């Protein structure tokens, strides 16, 4: 009997002004159910952390991939997100028979696939991918807070909060800020040229 491997795919980090966009692909094992999977944004940080470990332990396969700040600036965030998703699926050690992607757009790839609007709330494998992507990205932004202090990355994870926007105006952009985003462009425009 052949098993039809179904991969779920989601990304984290389309809205932030800084940091990479991170995508994950997950193939779950029907024989090892994971209780409590849901859209990562609807779970507490503690619950996400617990599920992060359980997904990695029980999944048949998973891969976390990214598109860099430079790729986001060069391609735009939509195409960079699709690129990160493609890398995540290609990084799976098992080839999926079908791929379900959160949202309404698909990467251009060779896989049988479909986009599922609000898939992170509807499809367990997409929920699992959403959790892996978000926890990975959040941890990275906490680490980057130490490298680039003053912006509050550990607090807002790069999203355009009041704290972040005021730090951007006061300090100027860091190397991990996305130059194509309007608040970052505005902050760059304020830097005097000598």
Contact map, one row per residue, 1 for C-alpha under 8 A:
11100000000000000000000000000000000000000000000000000000000000000000000000000000000000000000000000000000000000000000000000000000000000000000000000000000000000000000000000000000000000000000000000
11110000000000000000000000000000000000000000000000000000000000000000000000000000000000000000000000000000000000000000000000000000000000000000000000000000000000000000000000000000000000000000000000
11111000000000000000000000000000000000000000000000000000000000000000000000000000000000000000000000000000000000000000000000000000000000000000000000000000000000000000000000000000000000000000000000
01111100000000000000000000000000000000000000000000000000000000000000000000000000000000000000000111000000000000000000000000000000000000000000000000000000000000000000000000000000000000000000000000
00111110000000000000000000100000000000000000000000000000000000000000000000000000000000000000001111000000000000000000000000000000000000000000000000000000000000000000000000000000000000000000000000
00011111000000000000000000110000000000000000000000000000000000000000000000000000000000000000000111110000000000000000000000001000000000000000000000000000000000000000000000000000000000000000000000
00001111100000000000000011110000000000000000000000000000000000000000000000000000000000001000000111110000000000000000000000001100000000000000000000000000000000000000000000000000000000000000000000
00000111110000000000000011100000000000000000000000000000000000000000000000000000000000000000000000111100000000000000000000111111100000000000000000000000000000000000000000000000000000000000000000
00000011111000000000001111000000000000000000000000000000000000000000000000000000000010011000000000111100000000000000000000001100110000000000000000000000000000000000000000000000000000000000000000
00000001111100000000001110000000000000000000000000000000000000000000000000000000000010000000000000001100000000000000000100000110110010000000000000000000000000000000000000000000000000000000000000
00000000111111000000111100000000000000000000000000000000000000000000000000000000100110000000000000000000000000000000000000000000110011000000000000000000000000000000000000000000000000000000000000
00000000011111000000111000000000000000000000000000000000000000000000000000000000000000000000000000000000000000000000000000000000010011001000000000000000000000000000000000000000000000000000000000
00000000001111110011110000000000000000000000000000000000000000000000000000000000000000000000000000000000000000000000000000000000000001001000000000000000000000000000000000000000000000000000000000
00000000001111110000100000000000000000000000000000000000000000000000000000001100100000000000000000000000000000000000000000000000000000000000000000000000000000000000000000000000000000000000000000
00000000000011111000000000000000000000000000000000000000000000000000000000000000000000000000000000000000000000000000000000000000000000000000000000000000000000100000000000000000000000000000000000
00000000000011111110000000000000000000000000000000000000000000000000000000000000000000000000000000000000000000000000000000000000000000000000000000000000000011110000000000000000000000000000000000
00000000000000111110000000000000000000000000000000000000000000000000000000000000000000000000000000000000000000000000000000000000000000000000000000000000000001110000000000000000110010110000000000
00000000000000011111000000000000000000000000000000000000000000000000100000000000000000000000000000000000000000000000000000000000000000000000000000000000000001100000000000000001110000000000000000
00000000000010011111100000000000000000000000000000000000000000000001100000000000000000000000000000000000000000000000000000000000000000000000100000000000000001000000000000000001110000000000000000
00000000000010000111110000000000000000000000000000000000000000000111100100000000000000000000000000000000000000000000000000000000000000001000000000000000000000000000000000000001000000000000000000
00000000001111000011111000000000000000000000000000000000000000000111100100000001100100000000000000000000000000000000000000000000000000001000000000000000000000000000000000000000000000000000000000
00000000001110000001111100000000000000000000000000000000000000011110000000000000100100000000000000000000000000000000000000000000000011011000000000000000000000000000000000000000000000000000000000
00000000111100000000111110000000000000000000000000000000000000011100000000000000100110010000000000000000000000000000000000000000110010000000000000000000000000000000000000000000000000000000000000
00000000111000000000011111000000000000000000000000000000000001111000000000000000000010011000000000000000000000000000000000000000110110000000000000000000000000000000000000000000000000000000000000
00000011110000000000001111100000000000000000000000000000000001110000000000000000000010011001000000000000000000000000000000000100100000000000000000000000000000000000000000000000000000000000000000
00000011100000000000000111110000000000000000000000000000001111100000000000000000000000000000000000000000000000000000000000001101100000000000000000000000000000000000000000000000000000000000000000
00001111000000000000000011111000000000000000000000000000001111000000000000000000000000000000000100000000000000000000000000001000000000000000000000000000000000000000000000000000000000000000000000
00000110000000000000000001111101000000000000000000000010011110000000000000000000000000000000000000000000000000000000000000001000000000000000000000000000000000000000000000000000000000000000000000
00000000000000000000000000111111100000000000000000000000011100000000000000000000000000000000000000000000000000000000000000000000000000000000000000000000000000000000000000000000000000000000000000
00000000000000000000000000011111100000000000000000000000000000000000000000000000000000000000000000000000000000000000000000000000000000000000000000000000000000000000000000000000000000000000000000
00000000000000000000000000001111100000000000000000000000000000000000000000000000000000000000000000000000000000000000000000000000000000000000000000000000000000000000000000000000000000000000000000
00000000000000000000000000011111110000000000000000000000011000000000000000000000000000000000000000000000000000000000000000000000000000000000000000000000000000000000000000000000000000000000000000
00000000000000000000000000001111111000000000000000000000000000000000000000000000000000000000000000000000000000000000000000000000000000000000000000000000000000000000000000000000000000000000000000
00000000000000000000000000000001111110000000000000100110010000000000000000000000000000000000000000000000000000000000000000000000000000000000000000000000000000000000000000000000000000000000000000
00000000000000000000000000000000111110000000000000000000000000000000000000000000000000000000000000000000000000000000000000000000000000000000000000000000000000000000000000000000000000000000000000
00000000000000000000000000000000011111000000000000100000000000000000000000000000000000000000000000000000000000000000000000000000000000000000000000000000000000000000000000000000000000000000000000
00000000000000000000000000000000011111100000000000100000000000000000000000000000000000000000000000000000000000000000000000010011000000000000000000000000000000000000000000000000000000000000000000
00000000000000000000000000000000000111110110000000000000000000000000000000000000000000000000000000000000000000000000000111010011000000000000000000000000000000000000000000000000000000000000000000
00000000000000000000000000000000000011111110000000000000000000000000000000000000000000000000000000000000000000000000000110000010011000000000000000000000000000000000000000000000000000000000000000
00000000000000000000000000000000000001111110000100000000000000000000000000000000000000000000000000000000000000000000000100000010011001000000000000000000000000000000000000000000000000000000000000
00000000000000000000000000000000000000111111000000000000000000000000000000000000000000000000000000000000000000000000000000000000000000000000000000000000000000000000000000000000000000000000000000
00000000000000000000000000000000000001111111000000000000000000000000000000000000000000000000000000000000000000000000000000000000000000000000000000000000000000000000000000000000000000000000000000
00000000000000000000000000000000000001111111101100000000000000000000000000000000000000000000000000000000000000000000000000000000000000000000000000000000000000000000000000000000000000000000000000
00000000000000000000000000000000000000001111111100000000000000000000000000000000000000000000000000000000000000000000000000000000000000000000000000000000000000000000000000000000000000000000000000
00000000000000000000000000000000000000000011111110000000000000000000000000000000000000000000000000000000000000000000000000000000000000000000000000000000000000000000000000000000000000000000000000
00000000000000000000000000000000000000000001111111000000000000000000000000000000000000000000000000000000000000000000000000000000000000000000000000000000000000000000000000000000000000000000000000
00000000000000000000000000000000000000000011111111100000000000000000000000000000000000000000000000000000000000000000000000000000000000000000000000000000000000000000000000000000000000000000000000
00000000000000000000000000000000000000010011111111110000000000000000000000000000000000000000000000000000000000000000000000000000001000100000000000000000000000000000000000000000000000000000000000
00000000000000000000000000000000000000000000111111111000000000000000000000000000000000000000000000000000000000000000000000000000000000100000000000000000000000000000000000000000000000000000000000
00000000000000000000000000000000000000000000011111111100000000000000000000000000000000000000000000000000000000000000000000000000000000000000000000000000000000000000000000000000000000000000000000
00000000000000000000000000000000010110000000001111111110000000000000000000000000000000000000000000000000000000000000000000000000001000000000000000000000000000000000000000000000000000000000000000
00000000000000000000000000000000000000000000000111111111000000000000000000000000000000000000000000000000000000000000000000000001001100100000000000000000000000000000000000000000000000000000000000
00000000000000000000000000000000000000000000000011111111100000000000000000000000000000000000000000000000000000000000000000000000000000000000000000000000000000000000000000000000000000000000000000
00000000000000000000000000000000010000000000000001111111110000000000000000000000000000000000000000000000000000000000000000000000000000000000000000000000000000000000000000000000000000000000000000
00000000000000000000000000010000010000000000000000111111111000000000000000000000000000000000000000000000000000000000000000000001000100000000000000000000000000000000000000000000000000000000000000
00000000000000000000000000000000000000000000000000011111111001000000000000000000000000000000000000000000000000000000000000000000000000000000000000000000000000000000000000000000000000000000000000
00000000000000000000000000000000000000000000000000001111111000000000000000000000000000000000000000000000000000000000000000000000000000000000000000000000000000000000000000000000000000000000000000
00000000000000000000000000011001010000000000000000000111111100000000000000000000000000000000000000000000000000000000000000000000000000000000000000000000000000000000000000000000000000000000000000
00000000000000000000000001111001000000000000000000000011111111000000000000000000000000000000000000000000000000000000000000000000000000000000000000000000000000000000000000000000000000000000000000
00000000000000000000000001111000000000000000000000000000011111000000000000000000000000000000000000000000000000000000000000000000000000000000000000000000000000000000000000000000000000000000000000
00000000000000000000000001110000000000000000000000000000001111100000000000000000000000000001110000000000000000000000000000000000000000000000000000000000000000000000000000000000000000000000000000
00000000000000000000000111100000000000000000000000000001001111110000000000000000000000000001100000000000000000000000000000000000000000000000000000000000000000000000000000000000000000000000000000
00000000000000000000000111000000000000000000000000000000000011111000000000000000000000011011000000000000000000000000000000000000000000000000000000000000000000000000000000000000000000000000000000
00000000000000000000011110000000000000000000000000000000000001111100000000000000000000010010000000000000000000000000000000000000000110000000000000000000000000000000000000000000000000000000000000
00000000000000000000011100000000000000000000000000000000000000111110000000000000000110110010000000000000000000000000000000000000000000000000000000000000000000000000000000000000000000000000000000
00000000000000000001111000000000000000000000000000000000000000011111000000000000101110110000000000000000000000000000000000000000000000000000000000000000000000000000000000000000000000000000000000
00000000000000000001110000000000000000000000000000000000000000001111101100000001101100000000000000000000000000000000000000000000000000000000000000000000000000000000000000000000000000000000000000
00000000000000000011100000000000000000000000000000000000000000000111111100000001000000000000000000000000000000000000000000000000000000000000000000000000000000000000000000000000000000000000000000
00000000000000000111100000000000000000000000000000000000000000000011111110000000000000000000000000000000000000000000000000000000000000000000000000000000000000000000000000000001110000000000000000
00000000000000000000000000000000000000000000000000000000000000000001111111000000000000000000000000000000000000000000000000000000000000000000000000000000000000000000000000000000010000000000000000
00000000000000000000000000000000000000000000000000000000000000000011111111110001000000000000000000000000000000000000000000000000000000000000000000000000000000000000000000000000000000000000000000
00000000000000000001100000000000000000000000000000000000000000000011111111111011000000000000000000000000000000000000000000000000000000000000000000000000000000000000000000000000010100000000000000
00000000000000000000000000000000000000000000000000000000000000000000111111111000000000000000000000000000000000000000000000000000000000000000000000000000000000000000000000000000011100000000000000
00000000000000000000000000000000000000000000000000000000000000000000011111110000000000000000000000000000000000000000000000000000000000000000000000000000000000000000000000000000000000000000000000
00000000000000000000000000000000000000000000000000000000000000000000001111111111000000000000000000000000000000000000000000000000000000000000000000000000000000000000000000000000000000000000000000
00000000000000000000000000000000000000000000000000000000000000000000001111111111000000000000000000000000000000000000000000000000000000000000000000000000000000000000000000000000000100000000000000
00000000000001000000000000000000000000000000000000000000000000000000000110111111100000000000000000000000000000000000000000000000000000000000000000000000000000000000000000000000000000000000000000
00000000000001000000000000000000000000000000000000000000000000000000000000111111110000000000000000000000000000000000000000000000000000000000000000000000000000000000000000000000000000000000000000
00000000000000000000000000000000000000000000000000000000000000000000000100111111111000000000000000000000000000000000000000000000000000000000000000000000000000000000000000000000000000000000000000
00000000000000000000100000000000000000000000000000000000000000000011001100111111111100000000000000000000000000000000000000000000000000000000000000000000000000000000000000000000000000000000000000
00000000001001000000111000000000000000000000000000000000000000000110000000001111111110000000000000000000000000000000000000000000000000000000000000000000000000000000000000000000000000000000000000
00000000000000000000000000000000000000000000000000000000000000000000000000000111111111000000000000000000011000000000000000000000000000000000000000000000000000000000000000000000000000000000000000
00000000000000000000000000000000000000000000000000000000000000000110000000000011111111100000000000000000001000000000000000000000000000000000000000000000000000000000000000000000000000000000000000
00000000001000000000111000000000000000000000000000000000000000001110000000000001111111110000000000000000000000000000000000000000000000000000000000000000000000000000000000000000000000000000000000
00000000111000000000001110000000000000000000000000000000000000001100000000000000111111111000000000000000001000000000000000000000000000000000000000000000000000000000000000000000000000000000000000
00000000000000000000000000000000000000000000000000000000000000000000000000000000011111111100000000000000001010000000000000000000000000000000000000000000000000000000000000000000000000000000000000
00000000000000000000000000000000000000000000000000000000000000001100000000000000001111111110000000000000000000000000000000000000000000000000000000000000000000000000000000000000000000000000000000
00000000100000000000001110000000000000000000000000000000000000111100000000000000000111111111000000000000000000000000000000000000000000000000000000000000000000000000000000000000000000000000000000
00000010100000000000000110000000000000000000000000000000000000100000000000000000000011111111000000000000000000000000000000000000000000000000000000000000000000000000000000000000000000000000000000
00000000000000000000000000000000000000000000000000000000000000000000000000000000000001111111001000000000000000000000000000000000000000000000000000000000000000000000000000000000000000000000000000
00000000000000000000000000000000000000000000000000000000000000111000000000000000000000111111100000000000000000000000000000000000000000000000000000000000000000000000000000000000000000000000000000
00000000000000000000000010000000000000000000000000000000000011100000000000000000000000011111111000000000000000000000000000000000000000000000000000000000000000000000000000000000000000000000000000
00000000000000000000000000000000000000000000000000000000000011000000000000000000000000000011111000000000000000000000000000000000000000000000000000000000000000000000000000000000000000000000000000
00000000000000000000000000000000000000000000000000000000000010000000000000000000000000000001111100000000000000000000000000000000000000000000000000000000000000000000000000000000000000000000000000
00001000000000000000000000000000000000000000000000000000000000000000000000000000000000000101111110000000000000000000000000000000000000000000000000000000000000000000000000000000000000000000000000
00011110000000000000000000100000000000000000000000000000000000000000000000000000000000000000011111100000000000100000000000000000000000000000000000000000000000000000000000000000000000000000000000
00011110000000000000000000000000000000000000000000000000000000000000000000000000000000000000001111100000000000110000000000000000000000000000000000000000000000000000000000000000000000000000000000
00011110000000000000000000000000000000000000000000000000000000000000000000000000000000000000000111110000000000111000000000000000000000000000000000000000000000000000000000000000000000000000000000
00000111100000000000000000000000000000000000000000000000000000000000000000000000000000000000000111111000000000111100000000000000000000000000000000000000000000000000000000000000000000000000000000
00000111100000000000000000000000000000000000000000000000000000000000000000000000000000000000000001111100000000001111001000000100000000000000000000000000000000000000000000000000000000000000000000
00000001110000000000000000000000000000000000000000000000000000000000000000000000000000000000000000111110110000001111001000000100000000000000000000000000000000000000000000000000000000000000000000
00000001110000000000000000000000000000000000000000000000000000000000000000000000000000000000000000011111000000000011111100000100000000000000000000000000000000000000000000000000000000000000000000
00000000000000000000000000000000000000000000000000000000000000000000000000000000000000000000000000001111100000000011111000000000000000000000000000000000000000000000000000000000000000000000000000
00000000000000000000000000000000000000000000000000000000000000000000000000000000000000000000000000000111110000000011100000000000000000000000000000000000000000000000000000000000000000000000000000
00000000000000000000000000000000000000000000000000000000000000000000000000000000000000000000000000001011111000000010000000000000000000000000000000000000000000000000000000000000000000000000000000
00000000000000000000000000000000000000000000000000000000000000000000000000000000010000000000000000001001111100001110000000000000000000000000000000000000000000000000000000000000000000000000000000
00000000000000000000000000000000000000000000000000000000000000000000000000000000011011000000000000000000111110000000000000000000000000000000000000000000000000000000000000000000000000000000000000
00000000000000000000000000000000000000000000000000000000000000000000000000000000000000000000000000000000011111000000000000000000000000000000000000000000000000000000000000000000000000000000000000
00000000000000000000000000000000000000000000000000000000000000000000000000000000000001000000000000000000001111100000000000000000000000000000000000000000000000000000000000000000000000000000000000
00000000000000000000000000000000000000000000000000000000000000000000000000000000000000000000000000000000000111110000000000000000000000000000000000000000000000000000000000000000000000000000000000
00000000000000000000000000000000000000000000000000000000000000000000000000000000000000000000000111100000000011111000000000000000000000000000000000000000000000000000000000000000000000000000000000
00000000000000000000000000000000000000000000000000000000000000000000000000000000000000000000000011100000000001111100000000000000000000000000000000000000000000000000000000000000000000000000000000
00000000000000000000000000000000000000000000000000000000000000000000000000000000000000000000000001111000010000111110000000000000000000000000000000000000000000000000000000000000000000000000000000
00000000000000000000000000000000000000000000000000000000000000000000000000000000000000000000000000111000010000011111000000000000000000000000000000000000000000000000000000000000000000000000000000
00000000000000000000000000000000000000000000000000000000000000000000000000000000000000000000000000011111110000001111100000000000000000000000000000000000000000000000000000000000000000000000000000
00000000000000000000000000000000000000000000000000000000000000000000000000000000000000000000000000011111000000000111111000000000000000000000000000000000000000000000000000000000000000000000000000
00000000000000000000000000000000000000000000000000000000000000000000000000000000000000000000000000000111000000000011111000000000000000000000000000000000000000000000000000000000000000000000000000
00000000000000000000000000000000000000000000000000000000000000000000000000000000000000000000000000000110000000000001111111000000000000000000000000000000000000000000000000000000000000000000000000
00000000000000000000000000000000000000000000000000000000000000000000000000000000000000000000000000011110000000000001111111100110000000000000000000000000000000000000000000000000000000000000000000
00000000010000000000000000000000000001110000000000000000000000000000000000000000000000000000000000000100000000000000011111110111010000000000000000000000000000000000000000000000000000000000000000
00000000000000000000000000000000000001100000000000000000000000000000000000000000000000000000000000000000000000000000011111110110000000000000000000000000000000000000000000000000000000000000000000
00000000000000000000000000000000000001000000000000000000000000000000000000000000000000000000000000000000000000000000011111110110000000000000000000000000000000000000000000000000000000000000000000
00000001000000000000000000000000000000000000000000000000000000000000000000000000000000000000000000000000000000000000001111111110000000000000000000000000000000000000000000000000000000000000000000
00000001000000000000000000000000000011000000000000000000000000000000000000000000000000000000000000000000000000000000000111111111000000000000000000000000000000000000000000000000000000000000000000
00000111100000000000000001110000000000000000000000000000000000000000000000000000000000000000000000000000000000000000000000111111100000000000000000000000000000000000000000000000000000000000000000
00000011110000000000000011000000000000000000000000000000000000000000000000000000000000000000000000011100000000000000001111111111110000000000000000000000000000000000000000000000000000000000000000
00000001010000000000000000000000000011110000000000000000000000000000000000000000000000000000000000000000000000000000001111111111111000000000000000000000000000000000000000000000000000000000000000
00000001000000000000000001000000000011000000000000010010000000000000000000000000000000000000000000000000000000000000000100011111111100000000000000000000000000000000000000000000000000000000000000
00000001111000000000001111000000000000000000000000000000000000000000000000000000000000000000000000000000000000000000000000001111111110000000000000000000000000000000000000000000000000000000000000
00000000111100000000001100000000000000110000000000000000000000000000000000000000000000000000000000000000000000000000000100000111111111000000000000000000000000000000000000000000000000000000000000
00000000000000000000000000000000000000110000000100110000000000000000000000000000000000000000000000000000000000000000000000000011111111100000000000000000000000000000000000000000000000000000000000
00000000000000000000000100000000000000000000000000010010000000010000000000000000000000000000000000000000000000000000000000000001111111110000000000000000000000000000000000000000000000000000000000
00000000011100000000011100000000000000000000000000000000000000010000000000000000000000000000000000000000000000000000000000000000111111111000000000000000000000000000000000000000000000000000000000
00000000001110000000010000000000000000010000000000000000000000000000000000000000000000000000000000000000000000000000000000000000011111111100000000000000000000000000000000000000000000000000000000
00000000000000000000000000000000000000000000000110010000000000000000000000000000000000000000000000000000000000000000000000000000001111111110000000000000000000000000000000000000000000000000000000
00000000000000000000010000000000000000000000000000000000000000000000000000000000000000000000000000000000000000000000000000000000000111111111000000000000000000000000000000000000000000000000000000
00000000000110000001110000000000000000000000000000000000000000000000000000000000000000000000000000000000000000000000000000000000000011111111100000000000000000000000000000000000000000000000000000
00000000000000000000000000000000000000000000000000000000000000000000000000000000000000000000000000000000000000000000000000000000000001111111110000000000010010000000000000000000000000000000000000
00000000000000000000000000000000000000000000000000000000000000000000000000000000000000000000000000000000000000000000000000000000000000111111111000000000000000000000000000000000000000000000000000
00000000000000000000000000000000000000000000000000000000000000000000000000000000000000000000000000000000000000000000000000000000000000011111111100000000000000000000000000000000000000000000000000
00000000000000000010000000000000000000000000000000000000000000000000000000000000000000000000000000000000000000000000000000000000000000001111111110000000110011000000000000000000000000000000000000
00000000000000000000000000000000000000000000000000000000000000000000000000000000000000000000000000000000000000000000000000000000000000000111111111000000111010000000000000000000000000000000000000
00000000000000000000000000000000000000000000000000000000000000000000000000000000000000000000000000000000000000000000000000000000000000000011111111100000010000000000000000000000000000000000000000
00000000000000000000000000000000000000000000000000000000000000000000000000000000000000000000000000000000000000000000000000000000000000000001111111110000110000000000000000000000000000000000000000
00000000000000000000000000000000000000000000000000000000000000000000000000000000000000000000000000000000000000000000000000000000000000000000111111111111110000000000000000000000000000000000000000
00000000000000000000000000000000000000000000000000000000000000000000000000000000000000000000000000000000000000000000000000000000000000000000011111111000000000000000000000000000000000000000000000
00000000000000000000000000000000000000000000000000000000000000000000000000000000000000000000000000000000000000000000000000000000000000000000001111111000000000000000000000000000000000000000000000
00000000000000000000000000000000000000000000000000000000000000000000000000000000000000000000000000000000000000000000000000000000000000000000000111111110000000000000000000000100000000000000000000
00000000000000000000000000000000000000000000000000000000000000000000000000000000000000000000000000000000000000000000000000000000000000000000000011111111100000000000000000000000000000000000000000
00000000000000000000000000000000000000000000000000000000000000000000000000000000000000000000000000000000000000000000000000000000000000000000000010011111000000000000001000100000000000000000000000
00000000000000000000000000000000000000000000000000000000000000000000000000000000000000000000000000000000000000000000000000000000000000000000000010011111100000000011001100000000000000000000000000
00000000000000000000000000000000000000000000000000000000000000000000000000000000000000000000000000000000000000000000000000000000000000000000000010001111111111000011000000000000000000000000000000
00000000000000000000000000000000000000000000000000000000000000000000000000000000000000000000000000000000000000000000000000000000000000000000110110001011111111000001000000000000000000000000000000
00000000000000000000000000000000000000000000000000000000000000000000000000000000000000000000000000000000000000000000000000000000000000000100111110000001111110000000000000000000000000000000000000
00000000000000000000000000000000000000000000000000000000000000000000000000000000000000000000000000000000000000000000000000000000000000000000010000000001111110000000000000000000000000000000000000
00000000000000000000000000000000000000000000000000000000000000000000000000000000000000000000000000000000000000000000000000000000000000000000000000000001111111111001000000000000000000000000000000
00000000000000010000000000000000000000000000000000000000000000000000000000000000000000000000000000000000000000000000000000000000000000000100110000000001111111100000000000000000000000000000000000
00000000000000011110000000000000000000000000000000000000000000000000000000000000000000000000000000000000000000000000000000000000000000000000100000000001100111110001000000000000000000000000000000
00000000000000111100000000000000000000000000000000000000000000000000000000000000000000000000000000000000000000000000000000000000000000000000000000000000000111111001000000000000000000000000000000
00000000000000011000000000000000000000000000000000000000000000000000000000000000000000000000000000000000000000000000000000000000000000000000000000000000000101111111100000000000000000000000000000
00000000000000000000000000000000000000000000000000000000000000000000000000000000000000000000000000000000000000000000000000000000000000000000000000000000000100111111100000000000000000000000000000
00000000000000000000000000000000000000000000000000000000000000000000000000000000000000000000000000000000000000000000000000000000000000000000000000000000000000011111110000000000000000000000000000
00000000000000000000000000000000000000000000000000000000000000000000000000000000000000000000000000000000000000000000000000000000000000000000000000000011000000011111111000000000000000000000000000
00000000000000000000000000000000000000000000000000000000000000000000000000000000000000000000000000000000000000000000000000000000000000000000000000000011100101111111111100000000000000000000000000
00000000000000000000000000000000000000000000000000000000000000000000000000000000000000000000000000000000000000000000000000000000000000000000000000000000000000011111111110000000000000100000000000
00000000000000000000000000000000000000000000000000000000000000000000000000000000000000000000000000000000000000000000000000000000000000000000000000000000000000000111111111000000000000000000000000
00000000000000000000000000000000000000000000000000000000000000000000000000000000000000000000000000000000000000000000000000000000000000000000000000000110000000000011111111110000000000000000000000
00000000000000000000000000000000000000000000000000000000000000000000000000000000000000000000000000000000000000000000000000000000000000000000000000000010000000000001111111111000000000010010000000
00000000000000000000000000000000000000000000000000000000000000000000000000000000000000000000000000000000000000000000000000000000000000000000000000000000000000000000111111110000000000000010010000
00000000000000000000000000000000000000000000000000000000000000000000000000000000000000000000000000000000000000000000000000000000000000000000000000000000000000000000011111110000000000000000000000
00000000000000000000000000000000000000000000000000000000000000000000000000000000000000000000000000000000000000000000000000000000000000000000000000000100000000000000001111111000000000000000000000
00000000000000000000000000000000000000000000000000000000000000000000000000000000000000000000000000000000000000000000000000000000000000000000000000000000000000000000001111111100000000000011001000
00000000000000000000000000000000000000000000000000000000000000000000000000000000000000000000000000000000000000000000000000000000000000000000000000000000000000000000000100111111100000010011000000
00000000000000000000000000000000000000000000000000000000000000000000000000000000000000000000000000000000000000000000000000000000000000000000000000010000000000000000000000011111100000000000000000
00000000000000000000000000000000000000000000000000000000000000000000000000000000000000000000000000000000000000000000000000000000000000000000000000000000000000000000000000001111100000000000000000
00000000000000000111000000000000000000000000000000000000000000000000100000000000000000000000000000000000000000000000000000000000000000000000000000000000000000000000000000001111110000000000000000
00000000000000001110000000000000000000000000000000000000000000000000100000000000000000000000000000000000000000000000000000000000000000000000000000000000000000000000000000001111111000010000000000
00000000000000001110000000000000000000000000000000000000000000000000110110000000000000000000000000000000000000000000000000000000000000000000000000000000000000000000000000000001111110010000000000
00000000000000000000000000000000000000000000000000000000000000000000000010000000000000000000000000000000000000000000000000000000000000000000000000000000000000000000000000000000111111011000000000
00000000000000000000000000000000000000000000000000000000000000000000000110010000000000000000000000000000000000000000000000000000000000000000000000000000000000000000000000000000011111011000000000
00000000000000001000000000000000000000000000000000000000000000000000000000000000000000000000000000000000000000000000000000000000000000000000000000000000000000000000000000000000011111111000000000
00000000000000000000000000000000000000000000000000000000000000000000000000000000000000000000000000000000000000000000000000000000000000000000000000000000000000000000000000000000001111111100000000
00000000000000001000000000000000000000000000000000000000000000000000000000000000000000000000000000000000000000000000000000000000000000000000000000000000000000000000100000000000000011111110000000
00000000000000001000000000000000000000000000000000000000000000000000000000000000000000000000000000000000000000000000000000000000000000000000000000000000000000000000000100001000111111111111000000
00000000000000000000000000000000000000000000000000000000000000000000000000000000000000000000000000000000000000000000000000000000000000000000000000000000000000000000000000000000001111111111100000
00000000000000000000000000000000000000000000000000000000000000000000000000000000000000000000000000000000000000000000000000000000000000000000000000000000000000000000000000000000000001111111110000
00000000000000000000000000000000000000000000000000000000000000000000000000000000000000000000000000000000000000000000000000000000000000000000000000000000000000000000000110011000000000111111111000
00000000000000000000000000000000000000000000000000000000000000000000000000000000000000000000000000000000000000000000000000000000000000000000000000000000000000000000000000011000000000011111111000
00000000000000000000000000000000000000000000000000000000000000000000000000000000000000000000000000000000000000000000000000000000000000000000000000000000000000000000000000000000000000001111111100
00000000000000000000000000000000000000000000000000000000000000000000000000000000000000000000000000000000000000000000000000000000000000000000000000000000000000000000000010000000000000000111111100
00000000000000000000000000000000000000000000000000000000000000000000000000000000000000000000000000000000000000000000000000000000000000000000000000000000000000000000000000010000000000000011111110
00000000000000000000000000000000000000000000000000000000000000000000000000000000000000000000000000000000000000000000000000000000000000000000000000000000000000000000000000000000000000000000111111
00000000000000000000000000000000000000000000000000000000000000000000000000000000000000000000000000000000000000000000000000000000000000000000000000000000000000000000000000000000000000000000001111
00000000000000000000000000000000000000000000000000000000000000000000000000000000000000000000000000000000000000000000000000000000000000000000000000000000000000000000000000000000000000000000000111
